[in-house]
Amino acid sequence: MRWFFVPVGARYINRQVLGIFLAALTILLSIALGDKLIQFLEKAAAGNIPADRVFYIVLLRMPELVQLVLPFALYIALLMGLGRLYSSQEMAVLRSGGMSTKTLLAWLMPGIALVTLMVGIASLSVTPAAKYTLEQELVELQKRIGLSALQPGIFRIEDNGDQVTYSNALDDDDQTILNVFIQRRLPDGNQMSVWAERGQRSPPNTDGRLTLTLENGRRYVGRSGAADFDVMSFERLDISIDSDPVLQRVRDIESLDTGNLGSQPAHQAELHWRLGLPIFCVILALLAIANATVQPRQGPYARLASGMVWMLSYYLALLLNRWLIEKGCIPGVIGPWPVHLVVGIYAVKGLRTLAMPATR
């Protein structure tokens, strides 16, 4: 049973860090998911997404958000949790009782390893699979956009008011719209209005435009206020209408399995990004432990501002490095490892000085 013995100090420190970690994770994830949910609900209200698919799409976005939020939540938890212990002199008491920096790392490492494992599984496997499923879902939604772009009973105003579309009802076959109205401002300044008894909608082409085949209607072309409108009756009329894209499509390489990434710069950038996220998590954790120390008269969160600067600088440096690899400015062999190395050396240097507070 001694194999499972956990020192009281380890339980206490991890309990302090865990509480802040869960709170930070909840807040960050709520902000990220809330932003995505609002975007998708707006598109659902506009008729671009079926309302019953919104939460499914948000669910497919979660792995990507979680793999980014976990390292940040862990960093904030370590920085704030250990900072409070330093400020209240509890860390000084633990050190006087024999706790060294290596002991502190050993106590915290199981939690750090668990979070890192979750990030690694998400970045290398779960997120690409979720993005592939999302890509397939978006393809299906694009095919069904004709069923939502002219959602019955809703006036759709597009192109700053230059185009208005409306249909009164949907036929029993769910493919035919009834009592269709379209008004559009033409390039020459004329207004075109079209009324039709029914219309068949087709999937959008590569430019995102829908083609409507209207039946038994009239077309009016002329200027507002004028009496000489050109009137034409028709039995069949094909007309294209603009439609907003359903959602931003997922890049093909983001939905590829990690083992299928090739040697192209974009593929190498994606590969290094996936491999680098777990390393990013570990180095952030070490950086937080090294920067959490505060002086006795300082507040518990005195190092929070400078710590956030380090965290954001590290993340932005990785984003810049990823972009440079995609553009071919940095060889794929080098990757983001110089960035990880620099920040890692700084974190290790900070850890080496934890036992010498007088020199800080």
C-alpha positions as CSV (number, residue, x, y, z in Angstrom):
1,M,0.0,0.0,0.0
2,R,3.0,2.3,0.5
3,W,3.2,2.5,-3.3
4,F,0.1,4.6,-3.3
5,F,1.1,6.8,-0.5
6,V,0.8,10.5,-1.4
7,P,2.5,13.1,0.9
8,V,0.2,15.5,2.7
9,G,2.1,18.4,1.1
10,A,1.5,17.0,-2.4
11,R,-2.2,16.5,-1.8
12,Y,-2.5,20.1,-0.4
13,I,-0.6,21.8,-3.3
14,N,-2.4,19.8,-6.0
15,R,-5.8,20.5,-4.4
16,Q,-5.0,24.2,-4.5
17,V,-3.9,24.1,-8.1
18,L,-6.8,21.8,-9.2
19,G,-9.5,24.2,-7.9
20,I,-8.1,27.1,-9.9
21,F,-7.5,24.8,-12.9
22,L,-11.2,23.7,-13.0
23,A,-12.4,27.3,-12.6
24,A,-10.0,28.6,-15.3
25,L,-10.9,25.7,-17.7
26,T,-14.6,26.4,-17.2
27,I,-14.3,30.1,-17.8
28,L,-12.0,29.8,-20.9
29,L,-14.0,27.0,-22.4
30,S,-17.3,28.8,-21.8
31,I,-16.0,31.9,-23.5
32,A,-14.7,29.9,-26.5
33,L,-17.8,27.8,-26.9
34,G,-20.1,30.7,-26.3
35,D,-18.4,32.7,-29.1
36,K,-18.8,29.7,-31.5
37,L,-22.4,29.1,-30.4
38,I,-23.4,32.7,-31.0
39,Q,-21.9,32.6,-34.5
40,F,-23.7,29.4,-35.4
41,L,-27.0,30.6,-33.8
42,E,-26.8,33.8,-35.9
43,K,-26.4,31.7,-39.0
44,A,-29.3,29.4,-38.0
45,A,-31.5,32.4,-37.4
46,A,-30.6,33.6,-40.9
47,G,-31.5,30.3,-42.3
48,N,-28.0,29.2,-43.3
49,I,-27.9,26.3,-40.8
50,P,-30.7,24.0,-39.8
51,A,-31.4,24.7,-36.1
52,D,-31.1,21.1,-35.2
53,R,-27.5,20.9,-36.4
54,V,-26.1,23.8,-34.4
55,F,-25.1,21.9,-31.2
56,Y,-23.7,19.0,-33.2
57,I,-21.4,21.4,-35.1
58,V,-20.4,23.0,-31.8
59,L,-19.6,19.6,-30.4
60,L,-17.3,18.8,-33.4
61,R,-15.5,22.1,-32.7
62,M,-14.9,21.2,-29.0
63,P,-11.7,19.1,-29.4
64,E,-9.9,21.9,-31.2
65,L,-10.9,24.3,-28.5
66,V,-10.1,22.0,-25.6
67,Q,-6.6,21.2,-26.9
68,L,-5.8,25.0,-26.8
69,V,-7.7,25.8,-23.6
70,L,-6.1,23.0,-21.5
71,P,-2.5,24.4,-21.6
72,F,-3.7,27.9,-20.8
73,A,-5.9,26.7,-17.9
74,L,-3.0,24.7,-16.5
75,Y,-0.6,27.6,-16.7
76,I,-3.0,30.0,-15.0
77,A,-3.7,27.4,-12.3
78,L,-0.1,26.8,-11.5
79,L,0.8,30.5,-11.6
80,M,-2.1,31.6,-9.4
81,G,-2.2,28.6,-7.1
82,L,1.6,28.5,-6.3
83,G,1.6,32.3,-6.2
84,R,-0.9,32.3,-3.4
85,L,1.1,29.7,-1.5
86,Y,4.3,31.8,-1.8
87,S,2.5,34.9,-0.7
88,S,1.0,33.3,2.4
89,Q,4.5,31.8,3.3
90,E,3.1,28.2,3.0
91,M,5.7,27.4,0.4
92,A,8.4,28.7,2.8
93,V,7.1,26.4,5.5
94,L,7.1,23.4,3.1
95,R,10.7,24.2,2.0
96,S,11.8,24.4,5.6
97,G,10.4,21.0,6.1
98,G,12.6,19.6,3.3
99,M,10.6,20.1,0.1
100,S,13.0,20.8,-2.7
101,T,12.3,22.0,-6.3
102,K,12.6,18.4,-7.5
103,T,10.1,17.3,-4.9
104,L,7.7,20.1,-5.9
105,L,8.0,19.0,-9.6
106,A,7.5,15.3,-8.6
107,W,4.3,16.3,-6.7
108,L,2.9,18.3,-9.6
109,M,4.1,16.1,-12.4
110,P,1.2,13.6,-12.4
111,G,-1.3,16.3,-13.0
112,I,0.8,18.0,-15.6
113,A,1.4,14.6,-17.4
114,L,-2.4,13.9,-17.4
115,V,-3.2,17.3,-19.0
116,T,-0.3,16.9,-21.5
117,L,-1.6,13.4,-22.4
118,M,-5.1,14.8,-23.0
119,V,-3.7,17.6,-25.2
120,G,-1.5,15.1,-27.2
121,I,-4.4,12.7,-27.8
122,A,-6.6,15.6,-28.9
123,S,-4.1,17.2,-31.2
124,L,-2.8,14.0,-32.8
125,S,-6.0,12.0,-33.1
126,V,-9.3,13.4,-31.8
127,T,-9.2,16.9,-33.4
128,P,-8.3,15.7,-36.9
129,A,-11.1,13.1,-36.7
130,A,-13.6,15.7,-35.5
131,K,-12.5,18.1,-38.3
132,Y,-13.0,15.4,-40.9
133,T,-16.5,14.7,-39.6
134,L,-17.2,18.4,-39.5
135,E,-16.0,18.7,-43.1
136,Q,-18.4,16.0,-44.2
137,E,-21.2,17.7,-42.2
138,L,-20.5,21.0,-44.0
139,V,-20.6,19.3,-47.4
140,E,-24.0,17.9,-46.5
141,L,-25.2,21.3,-45.3
142,Q,-23.9,22.9,-48.5
143,K,-26.0,20.4,-50.4
144,R,-29.0,21.3,-48.3
145,I,-28.4,25.1,-48.4
146,G,-31.1,25.3,-51.0
147,L,-33.6,24.2,-48.4
148,S,-32.5,26.9,-46.0
149,A,-31.4,29.9,-48.2
150,L,-35.0,30.6,-49.0
151,Q,-36.6,29.3,-45.8
152,P,-40.3,29.8,-46.1
153,G,-41.8,32.8,-44.4
154,I,-38.6,34.7,-44.1
155,F,-37.5,37.8,-46.1
156,R,-33.8,37.5,-46.8
157,I,-32.1,40.9,-47.5
158,E,-28.6,40.5,-49.0
159,D,-26.0,42.7,-50.7
160,N,-26.9,45.7,-48.6
161,G,-30.5,45.6,-49.7
162,D,-29.8,45.1,-53.4
163,Q,-31.5,41.6,-53.3
164,V,-34.6,40.5,-51.5
165,T,-35.9,36.9,-51.6
166,Y,-39.0,35.3,-50.1
167,S,-41.0,32.1,-50.4
168,N,-44.4,31.6,-48.8
169,A,-44.4,27.9,-48.2
170,L,-42.7,24.6,-48.8
171,D,-44.4,21.8,-50.7
172,D,-45.0,18.4,-49.3
173,D,-41.9,17.0,-51.1
174,D,-39.7,19.4,-49.1
175,Q,-38.0,20.3,-52.4
176,T,-40.4,22.8,-54.0
177,I,-41.0,26.3,-52.7
178,L,-44.3,28.0,-53.3
179,N,-45.2,31.6,-54.1
180,V,-41.7,32.8,-54.7
181,F,-40.7,36.5,-54.8
182,I,-37.3,37.9,-55.8
183,Q,-36.3,41.5,-56.2
184,R,-32.8,42.5,-57.3
185,R,-31.1,45.8,-58.3
186,L,-29.5,45.3,-61.7
187,P,-26.1,46.8,-62.6
188,D,-27.8,49.4,-64.9
189,G,-29.8,50.7,-62.0
190,N,-33.1,49.0,-63.0
191,Q,-35.1,46.9,-60.6
192,M,-36.1,43.4,-61.4
193,S,-39.0,41.7,-59.6
194,V,-40.0,38.1,-60.2
195,W,-43.1,36.3,-59.0
196,A,-43.6,32.6,-59.5
197,E,-46.0,30.0,-58.4
198,R,-43.3,27.5,-57.5
199,G,-39.6,26.9,-57.8
200,Q,-37.1,24.1,-57.5
201,R,-33.9,24.7,-55.7
202,S,-30.5,23.2,-56.6
203,P,-27.3,22.9,-54.5
204,P,-24.9,25.8,-54.8
205,N,-22.1,25.8,-57.3
206,T,-18.4,26.4,-56.5
207,D,-19.0,30.1,-56.2
208,G,-21.7,29.6,-53.6
209,R,-24.6,30.7,-55.9
210,L,-27.9,28.9,-56.0
211,T,-29.9,28.3,-59.2
212,L,-33.6,28.5,-59.0
213,T,-35.9,27.0,-61.6
214,L,-39.1,29.0,-61.4
215,E,-42.4,28.0,-63.0
216,N,-45.5,29.9,-64.0
217,G,-44.6,33.5,-63.1
218,R,-44.0,37.0,-64.2
219,R,-40.8,39.1,-64.4
220,Y,-40.9,42.9,-64.1
221,V,-37.9,45.1,-65.1
222,G,-37.8,48.9,-64.8
223,R,-36.9,51.9,-62.6
224,S,-38.7,52.7,-59.4
225,G,-41.4,55.3,-59.9
226,A,-41.5,54.8,-63.7
227,A,-44.6,53.5,-65.5
228,D,-42.8,51.7,-68.4
229,F,-41.9,48.4,-66.8
230,D,-40.9,45.5,-69.0
231,V,-43.3,42.7,-68.2
232,M,-42.7,39.1,-69.2
233,S,-44.7,36.0,-68.4
234,F,-42.9,32.6,-68.3
235,E,-43.6,29.0,-67.8
236,R,-40.0,28.3,-66.8
237,L,-37.2,30.6,-65.7
238,D,-33.7,29.8,-64.4
239,I,-32.3,32.5,-62.1
240,S,-29.3,32.5,-59.9
241,I,-29.3,34.1,-56.4
242,D,-26.5,34.9,-54.0
243,S,-26.2,33.0,-50.8
244,D,-23.8,33.2,-47.9
245,P,-21.6,30.2,-47.2
246,V,-22.8,28.0,-44.5
247,L,-19.6,28.1,-42.5
248,Q,-16.0,28.6,-43.0
249,R,-14.8,25.3,-44.5
250,V,-12.2,23.2,-42.8
251,R,-8.8,23.1,-44.6
252,D,-8.2,19.7,-46.0
253,I,-4.9,19.2,-44.2
254,E,-6.5,19.9,-40.8
255,S,-8.8,17.0,-41.3
256,L,-6.0,14.6,-42.4
257,D,-4.8,11.8,-40.1
258,T,-1.4,12.7,-38.6
259,G,0.2,9.7,-40.4
260,N,-1.0,11.0,-43.8
261,L,0.6,14.4,-43.6
262,G,3.1,14.8,-46.4
263,S,6.3,16.7,-47.0
264,Q,4.7,19.9,-48.4
265,P,5.3,23.1,-46.3
266,A,1.7,23.3,-45.2
267,H,1.6,19.7,-44.2
268,Q,4.9,20.1,-42.3
269,A,3.5,23.1,-40.5
270,E,0.4,21.2,-39.5
271,L,2.5,18.2,-38.3
272,H,4.8,20.4,-36.2
273,W,1.8,22.2,-34.7
274,R,0.2,18.9,-33.6
275,L,3.4,17.5,-32.2
276,G,4.3,20.8,-30.6
277,L,1.1,21.3,-28.6
278,P,1.9,18.7,-25.9
279,I,5.4,20.1,-25.6
280,F,3.9,23.6,-25.4
281,C,1.8,22.3,-22.5
282,V,4.8,20.9,-20.6
283,I,7.0,24.0,-21.1
284,L,4.1,26.3,-20.1
285,A,3.7,24.3,-16.9
286,L,7.4,24.5,-16.1
287,L,7.4,28.2,-16.9
288,A,4.5,28.8,-14.5
289,I,6.2,27.0,-11.7
290,A,9.4,29.0,-12.3
291,N,7.6,32.4,-12.4
292,A,5.1,31.8,-9.6
293,T,7.4,33.0,-6.8
294,V,6.4,36.3,-5.1
295,Q,8.1,38.2,-2.3
296,P,6.5,38.1,1.2
297,R,5.1,41.7,0.9
298,Q,3.7,41.2,-2.6
299,G,0.2,40.1,-3.3
300,P,-0.5,36.5,-4.3
301,Y,-1.0,37.4,-8.0
302,A,1.9,39.9,-8.3
303,R,3.5,37.8,-11.1
304,L,0.3,37.2,-13.0
305,A,0.6,40.1,-15.4
306,S,4.2,39.3,-16.4
307,G,3.3,35.6,-16.5
308,M,0.5,36.3,-19.0
309,V,2.9,38.2,-21.2
310,W,5.2,35.2,-21.3
311,M,2.3,32.8,-22.1
312,L,0.9,35.0,-24.9
313,S,4.4,35.7,-26.3
314,Y,5.2,32.0,-26.4
315,Y,1.9,31.2,-28.1
316,L,2.1,34.0,-30.7
317,A,5.7,33.0,-31.5
318,L,4.5,29.5,-32.3
319,L,1.7,30.9,-34.5
320,L,4.2,33.0,-36.4
321,N,6.5,30.1,-36.8
322,R,3.7,28.0,-38.2
323,W,2.9,30.6,-40.7
324,L,6.5,31.0,-41.8
325,I,6.8,27.2,-42.3
326,E,3.6,27.2,-44.4
327,K,5.1,30.0,-46.6
328,G,8.4,28.1,-46.9
329,C,10.4,30.7,-45.1
330,I,11.5,28.2,-42.5
331,P,12.5,24.6,-43.5
332,G,10.2,22.0,-42.2
333,V,13.2,20.2,-40.6
334,I,13.7,23.1,-38.2
335,G,10.1,23.6,-37.4
336,P,9.1,25.3,-34.2
337,W,11.8,23.6,-32.1
338,P,14.0,26.8,-31.7
339,V,11.0,28.5,-30.1
340,H,10.4,25.6,-27.7
341,L,14.1,25.4,-26.9
342,V,14.4,29.1,-26.0
343,V,11.4,29.1,-23.8
344,G,12.3,25.7,-22.3
345,I,15.8,26.9,-21.4
346,Y,14.4,30.0,-19.7
347,A,11.9,27.8,-17.7
348,V,14.7,25.4,-16.6
349,K,16.9,28.3,-15.6
350,G,14.0,29.7,-13.5
351,L,13.5,26.3,-11.8
352,R,17.2,26.1,-10.9
353,T,17.0,29.4,-9.0
354,L,13.9,28.5,-7.0
355,A,16.1,27.1,-4.2
356,M,18.0,30.4,-4.1
357,P,15.4,33.1,-3.4
358,A,18.0,35.5,-2.3
359,T,19.5,35.7,-5.8
360,R,16.1,36.5,-7.5
